[in-house]
């Protein structure tokens, strides 16, 4: 199974990237939090990878840190939480915040993530509360990510980076991020903010 990829970032899309490794392009699904920290297209990239084999496909899920990968592994161990759902959860909260919410038994915070219902949130807390406690120091230490120094408004910074990574000019990205935050509120998950910014961009 593929455990890591090191090559050139050839394409960036909303929830996936293509990594060119010596002429072979690998499609890798990534969280929106990771997407915001990726380098521009054409630059070198290194991803940790979890390979998920299905009857009709072999999917790759990429992570910038071991902590994010560990959380993905734990989330997919929960009954009725598949890899796409796990990636969606990782898109809604920073790894450190997510691990802390689970460790604290804060199912309510998880339900604020788009697509996560009350029963799913309670199941995640029930099954992972003790397990996540053992990796909490590691997750918290790495939650800032390798590329961006956390600013006073890290979520807006990540949102702008995600928009520019998708091809929007800096000035437009700043404006869309501000409007999305005004529309949904500063506490909205980054996934929801990005979707709102893209909706506003389409007019």
VMD Tcl script that draws the C-alpha trace (Angstrom):
set ca {
  {0.00 0.00 0.00}
  {1.11 3.58 -0.66}
  {2.18 5.21 2.61}
  {3.63 8.50 1.34}
  {4.12 10.55 -1.81}
  {6.86 13.03 -2.65}
  {6.77 14.89 -5.92}
  {5.34 18.00 -7.59}
  {1.91 19.45 -6.91}
  {0.51 19.52 -10.44}
  {-3.17 20.27 -9.73}
  {-5.27 21.65 -6.86}
  {-9.02 21.25 -6.62}
  {-11.53 21.80 -3.84}
  {-11.00 18.54 -1.94}
  {-8.28 16.77 -3.92}
  {-4.86 17.29 -5.46}
  {-2.76 15.59 -8.11}
  {0.83 14.80 -7.16}
  {3.22 14.15 -10.03}
  {5.81 11.55 -9.03}
  {8.31 11.09 -11.87}
  {5.64 11.53 -14.53}
  {2.88 9.55 -12.80}
  {-0.01 11.59 -11.43}
  {-1.59 10.40 -8.18}
  {-5.00 11.78 -7.21}
  {-5.11 12.35 -3.46}
  {-8.06 13.51 -1.36}
  {-7.15 16.11 1.28}
  {-9.04 18.04 3.95}
  {-9.82 21.72 3.45}
  {-7.58 22.52 6.41}
  {-4.67 20.79 4.65}
  {-5.67 22.33 1.31}
  {-5.22 25.81 2.76}
  {-1.61 25.00 3.67}
  {-0.50 23.41 0.42}
  {2.13 25.12 -1.75}
  {1.19 26.60 -5.14}
  {0.90 24.35 -8.18}
  {4.27 23.42 -9.62}
  {6.06 23.35 -6.27}
  {7.42 20.27 -4.42}
  {5.10 18.52 -2.02}
  {5.34 15.66 0.45}
  {2.23 13.94 1.80}
  {1.60 11.14 4.24}
  {-0.95 8.80 2.64}
  {-3.58 6.31 3.74}
  {-4.65 3.90 1.01}
  {-8.31 2.82 1.05}
  {-9.22 -0.13 -1.17}
  {-12.80 -0.55 -2.30}
  {-14.41 -3.02 -4.69}
  {-14.39 -0.53 -7.56}
  {-11.56 1.86 -6.63}
  {-8.31 2.47 -4.80}
  {-8.44 5.88 -3.11}
  {-5.58 7.84 -1.57}
  {-6.08 10.23 1.35}
  {-3.27 12.68 2.05}
  {-2.10 14.48 5.20}
  {0.55 17.08 5.94}
  {1.13 15.87 9.51}
  {1.22 12.58 11.39}
  {-1.34 14.01 13.80}
  {-3.93 14.58 11.08}
  {-3.31 11.07 9.75}
  {-3.73 9.59 13.24}
  {-7.06 11.37 13.66}
  {-8.21 10.12 10.25}
  {-7.29 6.57 11.27}
  {-9.21 6.90 14.53}
  {-12.25 8.48 12.89}
  {-12.51 5.71 10.28}
  {-12.44 3.13 13.09}
  {-15.77 4.49 14.32}
  {-18.78 2.54 13.14}
  {-20.56 4.18 10.18}
  {-17.79 6.75 9.63}
  {-16.13 6.14 6.29}
  {-13.04 7.84 4.84}
  {-14.98 10.60 3.07}
  {-16.91 11.40 6.25}
  {-13.67 11.40 8.24}
  {-12.08 13.83 5.78}
  {-15.15 16.04 6.03}
  {-14.76 16.15 9.81}
  {-11.08 17.02 9.45}
  {-12.13 19.83 7.12}
  {-14.40 21.33 9.75}
  {-11.94 21.72 12.63}
  {-8.21 22.10 13.13}
  {-6.68 18.76 14.30}
  {-5.89 20.16 17.75}
  {-9.40 21.57 18.21}
  {-10.98 18.35 16.97}
  {-8.93 16.16 19.29}
  {-9.68 18.44 22.24}
  {-13.41 18.41 21.51}
  {-13.45 14.61 21.41}
  {-11.33 14.30 24.55}
  {-13.66 16.71 26.38}
  {-16.74 14.81 25.24}
  {-17.98 17.90 23.41}
  {-20.31 16.28 20.87}
  {-22.09 19.60 20.38}
  {-19.01 21.14 18.79}
  {-18.79 18.25 16.33}
  {-22.40 18.78 15.23}
  {-21.42 22.24 13.99}
  {-19.46 20.54 11.22}
  {-21.54 20.24 8.05}
  {-22.88 16.71 7.62}
  {-22.24 15.56 11.20}
  {-25.45 14.75 13.04}
  {-26.01 14.37 16.76}
  {-25.89 10.56 16.73}
  {-22.67 10.49 14.72}
  {-21.04 13.07 16.98}
  {-22.04 11.15 20.11}
  {-20.74 7.91 18.60}
  {-17.39 9.52 17.80}
  {-17.04 10.85 21.33}
  {-18.08 7.54 22.88}
  {-15.70 5.41 20.82}
  {-12.71 7.78 20.66}
  {-12.67 9.78 23.88}
  {-10.13 7.52 25.58}
  {-8.16 6.75 22.41}
  {-7.69 10.37 21.36}
  {-6.38 11.33 24.80}
  {-3.17 9.39 24.12}
  {-2.36 11.41 20.98}
  {-3.68 14.76 22.19}
  {-0.23 16.26 22.99}
  {1.09 15.29 19.56}
  {-1.98 16.65 17.76}
  {-1.99 19.91 19.69}
  {1.71 20.46 19.01}
  {1.32 20.03 15.26}
  {-2.06 21.67 14.70}
  {-0.49 24.87 13.47}
  {0.68 23.07 10.32}
  {4.03 23.27 8.54}
  {3.52 26.26 6.29}
  {1.53 29.02 7.98}
  {2.37 30.86 11.19}
  {-0.91 31.21 13.03}
  {-2.15 34.76 12.92}
  {-4.76 36.57 14.98}
  {-7.46 35.33 12.61}
  {-6.12 31.92 11.46}
  {-9.39 30.71 9.96}
  {-9.64 33.71 7.63}
  {-5.99 33.30 6.68}
  {-6.58 29.63 5.86}
  {-9.69 30.53 3.87}
  {-7.81 33.13 1.81}
  {-5.01 30.65 1.17}
  {-7.50 28.03 0.03}
  {-9.11 30.51 -2.39}
  {-5.81 31.68 -3.85}
  {-4.79 28.05 -4.16}
  {-7.90 27.47 -6.27}
  {-6.83 30.27 -8.61}
  {-8.52 33.38 -7.21}
  {-6.48 36.60 -7.13}
  {-5.37 37.76 -3.69}
  {-7.59 40.85 -3.64}
  {-10.68 38.88 -4.67}
  {-9.85 36.10 -2.21}
  {-9.60 38.63 0.63}
  {-12.96 40.12 -0.32}
  {-14.71 36.74 -0.66}
  {-13.30 35.55 2.67}
  {-14.54 38.66 4.43}
  {-18.02 38.36 2.89}
  {-18.25 34.65 3.74}
  {-17.30 35.35 7.35}
  {-19.83 38.19 7.51}
  {-22.52 35.91 6.09}
  {-21.93 32.83 8.26}
  {-20.10 34.22 11.28}
  {-16.52 33.81 12.44}
  {-17.33 30.58 14.30}
  {-18.48 28.73 11.17}
  {-16.31 25.74 10.11}
  {-13.77 26.53 7.41}
  {-15.50 24.04 5.11}
  {-18.74 26.03 5.29}
  {-16.90 29.33 4.87}
  {-15.10 28.07 1.77}
  {-18.33 26.81 0.21}
  {-19.99 30.15 0.95}
  {-17.05 32.05 -0.58}
  {-17.25 29.92 -3.74}
  {-21.02 30.51 -3.91}
  {-20.44 34.25 -3.65}
  {-17.76 34.07 -6.34}
  {-20.23 32.46 -8.73}
  {-22.62 35.33 -8.09}
}
mol new
graphics top color blue
foreach p $ca { graphics top sphere $p radius 0.5 }
foreach p [lrange $ca 0 end-1] q [lrange $ca 1 end] { graphics top cylinder $p $q radius 0.2 }
display resetview
